[in-house]
Every structure is written in C-alpha cells, then in structure tokens.
Amino acid sequence: MVPWRHHVEIMRHTQSPEEALFYITKTVEEGWSRSTLLVKLKSDLYSRQGHALNNFARALPTTQGDLAGEMLKDPYNFDFIALRDKYVERELEDALIGV
C-alpha cells in the first residue's frame, strides 16, 4: 500500500500517468520512504531509468541478455557525496573511498 502523502508528492512532481505509475510501482516494489521517493523524483529517475547503452540483446541468449539488462537499469545515485558541480573523476573516486 502506498501512503497518501506519497501519492500527493508523485502527483506534484510527475508529468504523465505513465511516470506517476512508474513511481508508485517502484515505491511498492522497493518500499521507498517519502524522503527516498522525493530524492528519486528530484533526480528524475523515470527519465534516466534503463538508458544504459549495451549490446546484451545481440551478444547473449535472451534470458541472459534480459538479466544483464535488468542489472544495469537502476542508475547510480551519488547524492550522499558533496561534490562541486563540475567535478573531475578523481574527486568522485576519492569521495567514494573516503580519502
């Protein structure tokens, strides 16, 4: 069950019924709290979901290709790291390993 306030936030931040349904489904599947939902909404997860380029469909049997594609669907979210807007890769690496 999705709490009422989740529905309110989804309605405030989405542009289409398909996008709203995406966030409702993910909330149920992954048990998102309201704060997690807000982070996902603000980072526009719906638009970024599943856009990793790959050749799994051509290079692997169907079942394995689907599984490999599913593994890459969720983008990495490094919002917990404080970086400047135009950071270099080395800064990200250092922040991830806690240097």
Backbone as JSON Lines, residues from 0, in Angstrom:
{"i":0,"aa":"M","n":[0.84,-1.17,0.0],"ca":[0.0,0.0,0.0],"c":[0.9,1.25,0.0]}
{"i":1,"aa":"V","n":[0.52,2.22,-0.78],"ca":[1.28,3.46,-0.9],"c":[0.57,4.54,-0.06]}
{"i":2,"aa":"P","n":[1.29,5.15,0.88],"ca":[0.66,6.18,1.72],"c":[0.16,7.37,0.89]}
{"i":3,"aa":"W","n":[-0.85,8.04,1.43],"ca":[-1.47,9.17,0.74],"c":[-0.46,10.25,0.38]}
{"i":4,"aa":"R","n":[0.43,10.58,1.31],"ca":[1.4,11.65,1.06],"c":[2.33,11.3,-0.1]}
{"i":5,"aa":"H","n":[2.63,10.02,-0.28],"ca":[3.42,9.59,-1.44],"c":[2.68,9.96,-2.73]}
{"i":6,"aa":"H","n":[1.37,9.67,-2.74],"ca":[0.57,9.99,-3.92],"c":[0.58,11.49,-4.2]}
{"i":7,"aa":"V","n":[0.48,12.29,-3.16],"ca":[0.49,13.74,-3.31],"c":[1.81,14.19,-3.94]}
{"i":8,"aa":"E","n":[2.93,13.69,-3.43],"ca":[4.24,14.07,-3.97],"c":[4.41,13.59,-5.41]}
{"i":9,"aa":"I","n":[3.95,12.41,-5.69],"ca":[4.04,11.88,-7.07],"c":[3.22,12.76,-8.01]}
{"i":10,"aa":"M","n":[2.03,13.14,-7.6],"ca":[1.19,14.0,-8.46],"c":[1.82,15.37,-8.66]}
{"i":11,"aa":"R","n":[2.49,15.9,-7.63],"ca":[3.12,17.22,-7.73],"c":[4.33,17.21,-8.66]}
{"i":12,"aa":"H","n":[5.04,16.08,-8.76],"ca":[6.32,16.06,-9.46],"c":[6.31,15.35,-10.81]}
{"i":13,"aa":"T","n":[5.23,14.7,-11.19],"ca":[5.23,13.95,-12.45],"c":[4.44,14.67,-13.53]}
{"i":14,"aa":"Q","n":[4.73,14.29,-14.77],"ca":[4.13,14.96,-15.92],"c":[3.1,14.09,-16.66]}
{"i":15,"aa":"S","n":[3.1,12.79,-16.4],"ca":[2.19,11.91,-17.13],"c":[1.72,10.77,-16.23]}
{"i":16,"aa":"P","n":[0.61,10.14,-16.59],"ca":[0.14,8.99,-15.81],"c":[1.16,7.84,-15.81]}
{"i":17,"aa":"E","n":[1.87,7.66,-16.92],"ca":[2.88,6.59,-17.0],"c":[4.01,6.84,-16.01]}
{"i":18,"aa":"E","n":[4.44,8.1,-15.92],"ca":[5.5,8.45,-14.99],"c":[5.03,8.25,-13.54]}
{"i":19,"aa":"A","n":[3.82,8.67,-13.24],"ca":[3.27,8.51,-11.9],"c":[3.19,7.03,-11.54]}
{"i":20,"aa":"L","n":[2.71,6.21,-12.47],"ca":[2.6,4.78,-12.22],"c":[3.97,4.15,-12.0]}
{"i":21,"aa":"F","n":[4.98,4.62,-12.72],"ca":[6.35,4.14,-12.53],"c":[6.77,4.34,-11.07]}
{"i":22,"aa":"Y","n":[6.58,5.56,-10.54],"ca":[6.99,5.85,-9.17],"c":[6.16,5.1,-8.14]}
{"i":23,"aa":"I","n":[4.87,4.92,-8.4],"ca":[4.03,4.14,-7.49],"c":[4.51,2.69,-7.46]}
{"i":24,"aa":"T","n":[4.76,2.13,-8.62],"ca":[5.23,0.75,-8.7],"c":[6.56,0.56,-7.99]}
{"i":25,"aa":"K","n":[7.5,1.48,-8.23],"ca":[8.81,1.38,-7.59],"c":[8.69,1.54,-6.08]}
{"i":26,"aa":"T","n":[7.79,2.41,-5.62],"ca":[7.57,2.6,-4.19],"c":[7.11,1.3,-3.55]}
{"i":27,"aa":"V","n":[6.19,0.61,-4.2],"ca":[5.68,-0.65,-3.67],"c":[6.77,-1.72,-3.72]}
{"i":28,"aa":"E","n":[7.45,-1.84,-4.86],"ca":[8.47,-2.89,-5.02],"c":[9.64,-2.72,-4.06]}
{"i":29,"aa":"E","n":[10.07,-1.49,-3.87],"ca":[11.29,-1.25,-3.11],"c":[11.05,-0.67,-1.72]}
{"i":30,"aa":"G","n":[9.79,-0.43,-1.38],"ca":[9.46,0.05,-0.05],"c":[10.04,1.42,0.27]}
{"i":31,"aa":"W","n":[9.97,2.34,-0.69],"ca":[10.55,3.67,-0.5],"c":[9.83,4.46,0.59]}
{"i":32,"aa":"S","n":[10.61,5.11,1.43],"ca":[10.06,6.09,2.36],"c":[9.73,7.35,1.56]}
{"i":33,"aa":"R","n":[9.06,8.29,2.18],"ca":[8.75,9.54,1.47],"c":[10.01,10.29,1.11]}
{"i":34,"aa":"S","n":[10.99,10.31,2.0],"ca":[12.23,11.03,1.69],"c":[12.97,10.37,0.53]}
{"i":35,"aa":"T","n":[12.97,9.05,0.47],"ca":[13.6,8.35,-0.66],"c":[12.85,8.65,-1.94]}
{"i":36,"aa":"L","n":[11.53,8.62,-1.89],"ca":[10.72,8.95,-3.06],"c":[11.04,10.35,-3.56]}
{"i":37,"aa":"L","n":[11.15,11.3,-2.66],"ca":[11.45,12.68,-3.06],"c":[12.81,12.78,-3.74]}
{"i":38,"aa":"V","n":[13.78,12.05,-3.24],"ca":[15.11,12.04,-3.88],"c":[15.0,11.48,-5.29]}
{"i":39,"aa":"K","n":[14.27,10.38,-5.45],"ca":[14.1,9.76,-6.76],"c":[13.35,10.69,-7.71]}
{"i":40,"aa":"L","n":[12.33,11.38,-7.21],"ca":[11.58,12.32,-8.04],"c":[12.45,13.49,-8.47]}
{"i":41,"aa":"K","n":[13.21,14.05,-7.54],"ca":[14.05,15.21,-7.86],"c":[15.2,14.85,-8.78]}
{"i":42,"aa":"S","n":[15.67,13.61,-8.71],"ca":[16.75,13.19,-9.6],"c":[16.22,12.69,-10.94]}
{"i":43,"aa":"D","n":[14.9,12.72,-11.11],"ca":[14.23,12.32,-12.35],"c":[14.59,10.89,-12.77]}
{"i":44,"aa":"L","n":[14.45,9.98,-11.83],"ca":[14.75,8.58,-12.08],"c":[13.99,8.04,-13.28]}
{"i":45,"aa":"Y","n":[12.75,8.44,-13.44],"ca":[11.92,7.95,-14.54],"c":[12.59,8.19,-15.9]}
{"i":46,"aa":"S","n":[13.13,9.38,-16.11],"ca":[13.76,9.7,-17.38],"c":[15.09,9.0,-17.56]}
{"i":47,"aa":"R","n":[15.78,8.74,-16.45],"ca":[17.1,8.13,-16.53],"c":[17.06,6.61,-16.53]}
{"i":48,"aa":"Q","n":[15.95,6.03,-16.13],"ca":[15.83,4.59,-15.97],"c":[16.05,3.83,-17.27]}
{"i":49,"aa":"G","n":[16.96,2.86,-17.23],"ca":[17.13,1.94,-18.35],"c":[17.77,2.52,-19.59]}
{"i":50,"aa":"H","n":[18.52,3.6,-19.47],"ca":[19.13,4.2,-20.66],"c":[20.6,3.86,-20.85]}
{"i":51,"aa":"A","n":[21.1,2.87,-20.12],"ca":[22.49,2.47,-20.3],"c":[22.63,1.76,-21.64]}
{"i":52,"aa":"L","n":[23.61,2.17,-22.43],"ca":[23.85,1.55,-23.73],"c":[24.53,0.2,-23.53]}
{"i":53,"aa":"N","n":[24.04,-0.81,-24.25],"ca":[24.65,-2.13,-24.17],"c":[24.3,-2.93,-25.4]}
{"i":54,"aa":"N","n":[24.98,-4.06,-25.55],"ca":[24.71,-4.95,-26.68],"c":[24.23,-6.31,-26.2]}
{"i":55,"aa":"F","n":[23.6,-6.36,-25.03],"ca":[23.2,-7.62,-24.42],"c":[22.23,-8.4,-25.31]}
{"i":56,"aa":"A","n":[21.3,-7.73,-25.94],"ca":[20.3,-8.41,-26.76],"c":[20.95,-9.13,-27.94]}
{"i":57,"aa":"R","n":[22.0,-8.54,-28.49],"ca":[22.68,-9.15,-29.64],"c":[23.71,-10.2,-29.23]}
{"i":58,"aa":"A","n":[24.4,-9.97,-28.12],"ca":[25.55,-10.79,-27.76],"c":[25.22,-11.98,-26.85]}
{"i":59,"aa":"L","n":[24.07,-11.95,-26.19],"ca":[23.75,-13.0,-25.22],"c":[22.43,-13.67,-25.56]}
{"i":60,"aa":"P","n":[22.26,-14.91,-25.1],"ca":[20.94,-15.54,-25.26],"c":[19.88,-14.68,-24.55]}
{"i":61,"aa":"T","n":[18.64,-14.79,-24.95],"ca":[17.57,-13.93,-24.47],"c":[17.5,-13.84,-22.95]}
{"i":62,"aa":"T","n":[17.49,-14.97,-22.27],"ca":[17.37,-14.96,-20.81],"c":[18.53,-14.24,-20.16]}
{"i":63,"aa":"Q","n":[19.75,-14.55,-20.59],"ca":[20.92,-13.91,-20.01],"c":[20.99,-12.43,-20.37]}
{"i":64,"aa":"G","n":[20.59,-12.08,-21.59],"ca":[20.58,-10.68,-22.01],"c":[19.59,-9.86,-21.19]}
{"i":65,"aa":"D","n":[18.42,-10.44,-20.92],"ca":[17.42,-9.76,-20.1],"c":[17.93,-9.55,-18.67]}
{"i":66,"aa":"L","n":[18.56,-10.58,-18.12],"ca":[19.1,-10.49,-16.77],"c":[20.2,-9.43,-16.69]}
{"i":67,"aa":"A","n":[21.1,-9.43,-17.65],"ca":[22.18,-8.44,-17.66],"c":[21.61,-7.03,-17.79]}
{"i":68,"aa":"G","n":[20.59,-6.86,-18.62],"ca":[19.95,-5.55,-18.76],"c":[19.28,-5.09,-17.49]}
{"i":69,"aa":"E","n":[18.65,-6.02,-16.77],"ca":[18.0,-5.67,-15.5],"c":[19.01,-5.19,-14.47]}
{"i":70,"aa":"M","n":[20.2,-5.77,-14.5],"ca":[21.23,-5.39,-13.53],"c":[21.68,-3.94,-13.73]}
{"i":71,"aa":"L","n":[21.56,-3.43,-14.93],"ca":[22.02,-2.08,-15.22],"c":[20.92,-1.04,-15.22]}
{"i":72,"aa":"K","n":[19.7,-1.41,-14.96],"ca":[18.59,-0.46,-15.04],"c":[18.66,0.66,-14.04]}
{"i":73,"aa":"D","n":[18.97,0.36,-12.79],"ca":[18.99,1.4,-11.77],"c":[20.28,2.19,-11.85]}
{"i":74,"aa":"P","n":[20.2,3.49,-12.09],"ca":[21.41,4.3,-12.18],"c":[22.03,4.51,-10.8]}
{"i":75,"aa":"Y","n":[23.3,4.79,-10.8],"ca":[23.97,5.1,-9.54],"c":[23.56,6.5,-9.1]}
{"i":76,"aa":"N","n":[23.34,6.65,-7.82],"ca":[22.97,7.94,-7.27],"c":[23.97,8.28,-6.18]}
{"i":77,"aa":"F","n":[24.8,9.28,-6.44],"ca":[25.83,9.68,-5.51],"c":[25.46,10.98,-4.8]}
{"i":78,"aa":"D","n":[24.18,11.18,-4.52],"ca":[23.73,12.4,-3.85],"c":[24.29,12.53,-2.43]}
{"i":79,"aa":"F","n":[24.72,11.42,-1.86],"ca":[25.26,11.47,-0.5],"c":[26.68,12.03,-0.46]}
{"i":80,"aa":"I","n":[27.29,12.25,-1.62],"ca":[28.64,12.8,-1.7],"c":[28.56,14.28,-2.03]}
{"i":81,"aa":"A","n":[29.26,15.08,-1.28],"ca":[29.28,16.53,-1.54],"c":[30.4,16.84,-2.54]}
{"i":82,"aa":"L","n":[30.0,17.08,-3.78],"ca":[30.95,17.44,-4.83],"c":[30.51,18.74,-5.47]}
{"i":83,"aa":"R","n":[31.47,19.47,-6.01],"ca":[31.11,20.68,-6.74],"c":[30.44,20.28,-8.05]}
{"i":84,"aa":"D","n":[29.76,21.22,-8.7],"ca":[29.0,20.9,-9.92],"c":[29.88,20.33,-11.03]}
{"i":85,"aa":"K","n":[31.01,20.91,-11.25],"ca":[31.91,20.45,-12.33],"c":[33.1,19.72,-11.7]}
{"i":86,"aa":"Y","n":[32.88,18.5,-11.24],"ca":[33.95,17.74,-10.6],"c":[34.68,16.87,-11.62]}
{"i":87,"aa":"V","n":[35.89,16.49,-11.26],"ca":[36.66,15.57,-12.1],"c":[36.52,14.16,-11.52]}
{"i":88,"aa":"E","n":[36.74,13.16,-12.33],"ca":[36.54,11.78,-11.92],"c":[37.36,11.43,-10.68]}
{"i":89,"aa":"R","n":[38.54,11.96,-10.57],"ca":[39.4,11.67,-9.42],"c":[38.75,12.13,-8.11]}
{"i":90,"aa":"E","n":[38.05,13.27,-8.13],"ca":[37.36,13.74,-6.93],"c":[36.25,12.77,-6.52]}
{"i":91,"aa":"L","n":[35.54,12.24,-7.5],"ca":[34.5,11.26,-7.22],"c":[35.1,10.0,-6.62]}
{"i":92,"aa":"E","n":[36.18,9.51,-7.21],"ca":[36.84,8.32,-6.7],"c":[37.29,8.52,-5.26]}
{"i":93,"aa":"D","n":[37.92,9.66,-4.99],"ca":[38.4,9.95,-3.63],"c":[37.24,10.01,-2.64]}
{"i":94,"aa":"A","n":[36.13,10.63,-3.05],"ca":[34.98,10.74,-2.16],"c":[34.35,9.36,-1.88]}
{"i":95,"aa":"L","n":[34.35,8.48,-2.88],"ca":[33.77,7.16,-2.68],"c":[34.6,6.28,-1.76]}
{"i":96,"aa":"I","n":[35.92,6.43,-1.81],"ca":[36.75,5.6,-0.94],"c":[37.09,6.29,0.37]}
{"i":97,"aa":"G","n":[36.61,7.51,0.54],"ca":[36.76,8.22,1.81],"c":[38.14,8.79,2.06]}
{"i":98,"aa":"V","n":[38.83,9.18,0.99],"ca":[40.16,9.77,1.15],"c":[40.04,11.21,1.53]}
